Amino acid sequence: QALGLLGGGASALAVLFAQREVLERIVAGDPLQSALTALVEMIEGSSDQGVLGSVLLLDPDGRRLRHAAAPSLPERYNKAVDGLPIGPRAGSCGTAAFRRQQVVVEDVTVDPLWEDFRHLAADAGVRACWSTPVFAADRRLLGTFAMYYPEPRRPTASDLALIDVLVRTAAIAIERARADEGRAAALERERLARRAAVRAHSDLNFVLDATTRIASSLDYEATLGRLAELAVPTLADLCVIDVVEHGRIRRAAAAGAQAEAVLELPPVPGGGHPTGRVLASGNLEYASNILEPMAVLAARDDVHRAIVRQLGITSYMCLPLTARGSVFRTLTLVAGDSGRHYEDRDVAVARELAGRAAEVWEVATVIVFLASDYASYVNR
């Protein structure tokens, strides 16, 4: 019935063709902006009145309109209205969104709704603007559909019928696109949740397996080396363990890239090395992203610089291994050739591993002490 009212502005056949084209584009998975642009272009092309179309979408904040499709309006105009706040005197579109009803402005040069936008209309060469809110099936505001004319003009019955069809078509396209976006977002959240669960399970298995292997021996030096070996390559390209003995720092174990060379370079006491800082503070230290020049500048001599360059350090973390409330050891993890950059997840796994390793050593120390004490008692 509505299509039968269409007159010289646009033919009923053109409108039906435009509607079908837009819906087919949406079903085929075309971007919403592409589909809405096609709708506007087809109406503009079928009209003999110089009409220019525009679709604005409501921003997620519910307070602004965002440019979606206006292929024939000047780019400067589209940029100016992108982000337009809705309100009682915000041109045709901002006001239509605010009132939630159609706003017809026959002449923008005299209408008070356009007082702040007349310069934009003059630059764009438009005199009339009719804007209609676009609603979802549940009456949620989706945006606005506007028709601009180069001369002052009031809509006829045919124009209103055309607008009704266009707005309904735009609403279907927008709702379908929003539904697709919602499904895609839900699937992505589900994928990320599954991935996080798999990672958490993998991390837990790694920590439990590593703890079991470390605890399988009471040989202190052997467990230090075993911890370093277990950390590579799951957590690091290079793992180093330093121990404080008699006021000096001893490099007790290393595994991975450049391990042998690193063993010969124990940290120099003081605040310039991560190990020294962590031993002094008892707090973890890590850097997610290290540029090569930074790492090279931090090297203490030519030999150290050569090792740093060969490692290609991208990230590191240094963790305290606490025993009886004091820090006597540190665990340093270095990322290099793998190109990884440590994140909160990596830090959490390393913390758990360090904590469990420290507990194992405390228990082992007690067992060794008791065994030694018992042997001394038996041999009396």
Protein Blocks (a to p, Z undefined) as FASTA:
>chain_A
ZZmmpcfkpcfklmmmmmmmmmmmmmnopafklmmmmmmmmmmmmpcnhpacddddddfk
lpaccdfbdckbcfklmmmmgopacdfkncjklmmmmnopacddfblklgmklmmmmmmm
mmnopabdcddddddfkopafbdcddddfbdcdddfklmmmmmmmmmmmmmmmmmmmmmm
mmmmmmmmmmmmmmmmmmmmmmmmmmmmmmmmmmmpcbfklmmmmmmmmmpcklombdcd
dddeehiacdfbdcdehklmmmmmccdedjkbfklmmmmnopacddfbdcfklmmmmpmb
fklmmmmmmnopabdcdddddeehiafbdcddddfklopacdfklmmmmmmmmmmmmmmm
mmmmmmmmmmmmmmmmmmZZ
